[in-house]
Amino acid sequence: MKGHLTPLGTRLIMIALILIVLSGCAKVADDGRPSVVTTIGMIADIAENLAGDYVNVTALMGPGVDPHLYKATASDVQKLDRAALILYGGLHLEGKMGDVLEALSTMKPTVAVSEAIPPEHLFTGDPHVWFDVSLWLYAVDAAHQALVGLLPEHRVAIEENYHRYRAELVELDAYVHQMAITLAPEQRILITAHDAFEYFGRAYGFEVKGMQGISTVSEAGTRNVQELATYIAEHKIPAIFIETSVPKRMVHSLQQAVQSRGFEITIGGELFSDAMGDRGTFEGTFKGMVMHNINTIVNALGAQEDRVNEP
């Protein structure tokens, strides 16, 4: 759930932001290009693909960072102030930082790209929309409009990049569908650290269960772990998955609980959920992140050997 600052804390942030804006800091990066600041890497990937030649893109939250728990630093506030455009997820993804972003939206172009998705396609309180690639296209559309508004002199080039990138994501969506149907319906049960994959499950035909809820603010309780362990053993699910932005200890405790029930389960691999991979790697792109996830899931859940422990 979205965190809240105290009224005094919110007022102090507002005052600080106003003072910074009134100081007249430049809205361009050191290389002279306008600065576009995003919260998560998935949004930075959109901005770089659509307008990377004309803007300097900065993602505040890098690999392995959990946006639900992220708190804005003084350095972040400076980056946000210097931005000519701010792109963020919205739908309560950024937790307490949402207060800062909402305050800035009254002072400069600030767009919550996920909130461009029609409400009827949303799960209440769930911001992890990017794992249904077809829904993420709405976020691409919102960022496209914002970038054209920022750089009207580069409209033609941005339009060309937009259509190219959108076509790539349509192909990516088709790839995930094709990989998913290589598993039988009864094999498509995805167990992860927290409920970041409900949109993925609905789009590509997986039943999804997480140890934690949509947010990672609170840890899974012992009862939840035991109930999930029983479910896994009864359904003989071959693998569970860890996430790059969530502590691994909870999944390992679930693995031990399953094994205590006489069923051997493996860690099927590490999935990207709230953050992409390292910058400069294939997994550090949105396409690479999504392809890594579906390939890892299919390879692990496709294992059919008997995993019951020997007495």
C-alpha positions as semicolon CSV with decimal commas, in nm:
position;residue;x (nm);y (nm);z (nm)
1;M;0,000;0,000;0,000
2;K;0,106;0,357;-0,052
3;G;0,300;0,506;0,238
4;H;0,223;0,853;0,370
5;L;0,439;1,127;0,511
6;T;0,323;1,320;0,816
7;P;0,153;1,652;0,737
8;L;0,463;1,832;0,865
9;G;0,689;1,614;0,649
10;T;0,480;1,683;0,341
11;R;0,485;2,058;0,405
12;L;0,863;2,055;0,450
13;I;0,909;1,871;0,122
14;M;0,678;2,116;-0,055
15;I;0,872;2,412;0,085
16;A;1,204;2,255;-0,016
17;L;1,080;2,186;-0,367
18;I;0,945;2,538;-0,411
19;L;1,273;2,690;-0,293
20;I;1,470;2,470;-0,533
21;V;1,245;2,555;-0,826
22;L;1,266;2,927;-0,748
23;S;1,645;2,899;-0,742
24;G;1,637;2,866;-1,119
25;C;1,843;2,547;-1,161
26;A;1,908;2,449;-1,520
27;K;1,673;2,200;-1,683
28;V;1,943;2,056;-1,906
29;A;2,215;1,799;-1,838
30;D;2,587;1,869;-1,863
31;D;2,581;1,771;-2,231
32;G;2,324;2,040;-2,308
33;R;2,031;1,806;-2,366
34;P;1,707;1,836;-2,166
35;S;1,699;1,611;-1,862
36;V;1,426;1,345;-1,837
37;V;1,405;1,173;-1,498
38;T;1,217;0,847;-1,444
39;T;1,161;0,643;-1,132
40;I;1,203;0,283;-1,255
41;G;1,422;0,144;-1,531
42;M;1,130;0,016;-1,738
43;I;1,013;0,373;-1,792
44;A;1,368;0,490;-1,862
45;D;1,383;0,225;-2,136
46;I;1,083;0,387;-2,304
47;A;1,233;0,736;-2,287
48;E;1,571;0,622;-2,418
49;N;1,418;0,433;-2,709
50;L;1,187;0,717;-2,809
51;A;1,407;1,022;-2,753
52;G;1,748;0,906;-2,633
53;D;1,934;1,109;-2,897
54;Y;1,770;1,431;-2,780
55;V;1,742;1,396;-2,401
56;N;1,953;1,280;-2,111
57;V;1,759;1,006;-1,927
58;T;1,815;0,928;-1,559
59;A;1,640;0,646;-1,368
60;L;1,638;0,707;-0,994
61;M;1,587;0,339;-0,907
62;G;1,851;0,105;-1,045
63;P;1,892;-0,275;-1,057
64;G;1,773;-0,458;-0,746
65;V;1,590;-0,156;-0,603
66;D;1,242;-0,206;-0,461
67;P;1,027;0,097;-0,553
68;H;0,768;0,011;-0,285
69;L;1,026;0,087;-0,014
70;Y;1,223;0,358;-0,190
71;K;1,263;0,694;-0,018
72;A;1,364;1,006;-0,206
73;T;1,701;1,149;-0,108
74;A;1,821;1,507;-0,128
75;S;2,013;1,408;-0,442
76;D;1,693;1,272;-0,595
77;V;1,511;1,598;-0,527
78;Q;1,790;1,785;-0,706
79;K;1,766;1,552;-1,007
80;L;1,391;1,591;-1,014
81;D;1,422;1,969;-0,999
82;R;1,671;1,975;-1,287
83;A;1,440;1,760;-1,498
84;A;1,255;1,914;-1,788
85;L;1,018;1,615;-1,771
86;I;0,945;1,354;-1,502
87;L;0,799;1,014;-1,593
88;Y;0,688;0,776;-1,320
89;G;0,465;0,472;-1,281
90;G;0,188;0,586;-1,053
91;L;-0,082;0,350;-0,924
92;H;0,101;0,370;-0,587
93;L;0,412;0,197;-0,725
94;E;0,654;0,449;-0,580
95;G;0,523;0,431;-0,224
96;K;0,615;0,730;-0,009
97;M;0,792;0,896;-0,298
98;G;0,450;0,949;-0,454
99;D;0,402;1,252;-0,227
100;V;0,711;1,417;-0,376
101;L;0,601;1,340;-0,732
102;E;0,251;1,470;-0,673
103;A;0,397;1,793;-0,535
104;L;0,622;1,834;-0,837
105;S;0,333;1,778;-1,079
106;T;0,207;2,127;-0,994
107;M;0,541;2,279;-1,093
108;K;0,657;2,101;-1,409
109;P;0,555;1,831;-1,662
110;T;0,518;1,516;-1,451
111;V;0,341;1,213;-1,599
112;A;0,227;0,890;-1,430
113;V;0,250;0,671;-1,742
114;S;0,074;0,363;-1,601
115;E;-0,232;0,571;-1,520
116;A;-0,296;0,600;-1,895
117;I;-0,423;0,240;-1,886
118;P;-0,805;0,223;-1,891
119;P;-0,928;0,148;-1,536
120;E;-1,121;-0,161;-1,647
121;H;-0,790;-0,332;-1,728
122;L;-0,639;-0,270;-1,384
123;F;-0,627;-0,483;-1,072
124;T;-0,712;-0,264;-0,774
125;G;-0,396;-0,148;-0,601
126;D;-0,159;-0,341;-0,830
127;P;0,096;-0,127;-1,020
128;H;0,291;-0,409;-1,190
129;V;0,129;-0,349;-1,527
130;W;0,445;-0,388;-1,737
131;F;0,429;-0,769;-1,721
132;D;0,129;-0,762;-1,953
133;V;0,322;-0,622;-2,247
134;S;0,001;-0,532;-2,431
135;L;-0,099;-0,307;-2,137
136;W;0,247;-0,153;-2,117
137;L;0,185;-0,010;-2,464
138;Y;-0,048;0,243;-2,298
139;A;0,248;0,361;-2,089
140;V;0,455;0,390;-2,407
141;D;0,180;0,602;-2,561
142;A;0,170;0,833;-2,258
143;A;0,547;0,878;-2,257
144;H;0,543;0,939;-2,631
145;Q;0,294;1,223;-2,595
146;A;0,497;1,378;-2,312
147;L;0,824;1,359;-2,507
148;V;0,672;1,512;-2,819
149;G;0,536;1,791;-2,601
150;L;0,882;1,848;-2,459
151;L;1,062;1,832;-2,795
152;P;0,822;1,942;-3,069
153;E;1,117;2,026;-3,297
154;H;1,208;1,653;-3,297
155;R;0,853;1,526;-3,346
156;V;0,927;1,337;-3,671
157;A;1,223;1,144;-3,528
158;I;1,038;1,065;-3,204
159;E;0,737;0,943;-3,404
160;E;0,961;0,708;-3,604
161;N;1,122;0,574;-3,287
162;Y;0,782;0,536;-3,124
163;H;0,644;0,321;-3,405
164;R;0,960;0,109;-3,413
165;Y;0,963;0,054;-3,037
166;R;0,590;-0,018;-3,026
167;A;0,629;-0,281;-3,298
168;E;0,910;-0,443;-3,099
169;L;0,686;-0,469;-2,796
170;V;0,403;-0,619;-3,000
171;E;0,651;-0,885;-3,116
172;L;0,765;-0,932;-2,756
173;D;0,407;-0,987;-2,642
174;A;0,364;-1,252;-2,911
175;Y;0,689;-1,421;-2,801
176;V;0,571;-1,448;-2,440
177;H;0,241;-1,600;-2,557
178;Q;0,427;-1,851;-2,774
179;M;0,659;-1,954;-2,493
180;A;0,375;-1,982;-2,240
181;I;0,176;-2,231;-2,448
182;T;0,472;-2,467;-2,462
183;L;0,365;-2,553;-2,106
184;A;0,049;-2,752;-2,045
185;P;-0,219;-2,554;-1,857
186;E;-0,160;-2,755;-1,537
187;Q;0,209;-2,662;-1,549
188;R;0,141;-2,290;-1,552
189;I;0,152;-2,224;-1,178
190;L;0,394;-1,949;-1,083
191;I;0,510;-1,913;-0,720
192;T;0,713;-1,600;-0,643
193;A;0,822;-1,384;-0,351
194;H;0,543;-1,126;-0,390
195;D;0,237;-1,061;-0,603
196;A;0,410;-0,880;-0,888
197;F;0,289;-1,114;-1,162
198;E;-0,091;-1,097;-1,159
199;Y;-0,100;-0,904;-1,487
200;F;0,145;-1,155;-1,634
201;G;-0,073;-1,443;-1,517
202;R;-0,393;-1,301;-1,661
203;A;-0,232;-1,215;-1,995
204;Y;-0,044;-1,539;-2,053
205;G;-0,252;-1,802;-1,876
206;F;-0,067;-1,862;-1,547
207;E;-0,206;-1,912;-1,199
208;V;0,009;-1,688;-0,978
209;K;0,072;-1,708;-0,606
210;G;0,304;-1,482;-0,408
211;M;0,439;-1,514;-0,055
212;Q;0,380;-1,144;0,005
213;G;0,110;-0,917;-0,122
214;I;0,134;-0,659;-0,397
215;S;0,364;-0,443;-0,188
216;T;0,679;-0,569;-0,015
217;V;0,632;-0,346;0,290
218;S;0,529;-0,639;0,512
219;E;0,676;-0,988;0,510
220;A;0,486;-1,311;0,461
221;G;0,352;-1,464;0,780
222;T;0,434;-1,815;0,898
223;R;0,078;-1,930;0,829
224;N;0,097;-1,808;0,469
225;V;0,427;-1,991;0,417
226;Q;0,288;-2,315;0,558
227;E;-0,031;-2,296;0,354
228;L;0,164;-2,225;0,036
229;A;0,406;-2,510;0,111
230;T;0,114;-2,751;0,143
231;Y;-0,032;-2,628;-0,185
232;I;0,301;-2,676;-0,366
233;A;0,349;-3,028;-0,231
234;E;-0,007;-3,131;-0,317
235;H;0,018;-2,996;-0,672
236;K;0,377;-3,118;-0,721
237;I;0,494;-2,783;-0,855
238;P;0,856;-2,838;-0,962
239;A;0,999;-2,489;-0,898
240;I;0,955;-2,160;-0,717
241;F;1,126;-1,834;-0,804
242;I;1,321;-1,561;-0,630
243;E;1,313;-1,197;-0,738
244;T;1,605;-0,960;-0,787
245;S;1,448;-0,680;-0,580
246;V;1,310;-0,892;-0,292
247;P;1,514;-1,063;-0,014
248;K;1,580;-1,430;-0,097
249;R;1,541;-1,560;0,259
250;M;1,162;-1,587;0,232
251;V;1,171;-1,810;-0,074
252;H;1,438;-2,028;0,086
253;S;1,217;-2,067;0,394
254;L;0,931;-2,172;0,168
255;Q;1,157;-2,425;-0,003
256;Q;1,245;-2,576;0,335
257;A;0,879;-2,592;0,435
258;V;0,795;-2,779;0,113
259;Q;1,082;-3,022;0,164
260;S;0,958;-3,095;0,516
261;R;0,642;-3,228;0,351
262;G;0,839;-3,488;0,158
263;F;0,850;-3,306;-0,173
264;E;1,168;-3,180;-0,334
265;I;1,130;-2,842;-0,498
266;T;1,400;-2,638;-0,669
267;I;1,464;-2,267;-0,699
268;G;1,376;-2,225;-1,065
269;G;1,581;-1,911;-1,109
270;E;1,576;-1,539;-1,043
271;L;1,306;-1,322;-1,197
272;F;1,306;-0,948;-1,253
273;S;0,998;-0,791;-1,100
274;D;1,022;-0,428;-0,983
275;A;1,362;-0,359;-1,140
276;M;1,552;-0,458;-1,454
277;G;1,901;-0,605;-1,481
278;D;2,234;-0,425;-1,484
279;R;2,270;-0,138;-1,725
280;G;2,453;-0,240;-2,043
281;T;2,326;-0,600;-2,032
282;F;2,040;-0,750;-2,232
283;E;1,847;-0,801;-1,907
284;G;1,897;-0,431;-1,841
285;T;1,647;-0,355;-2,117
286;F;1,272;-0,401;-2,096
287;K;1,275;-0,655;-2,379
288;G;1,561;-0,846;-2,219
289;M;1,395;-0,842;-1,877
290;V;1,070;-0,987;-2,011
291;M;1,240;-1,248;-2,228
292;H;1,463;-1,357;-1,939
293;N;1,159;-1,402;-1,717
294;I;0,949;-1,610;-1,954
295;N;1,246;-1,824;-2,060
296;T;1,338;-1,889;-1,696
297;I;0,979;-1,972;-1,602
298;V;0,922;-2,211;-1,891
299;N;1,254;-2,389;-1,846
300;A;1,190;-2,447;-1,475
301;L;0,822;-2,537;-1,483
302;G;0,871;-2,766;-1,781
303;A;1,069;-3,010;-1,564
304;Q;0,856;-3,319;-1,515
305;E;1,075;-3,562;-1,324
306;D;0,943;-3,707;-0,997
307;R;1,062;-3,485;-0,713
308;V;0,928;-3,678;-0,413
309;N;1,198;-3,727;-0,147
310;E;1,320;-4,077;-0,078
311;P;1,211;-4,206;0,268
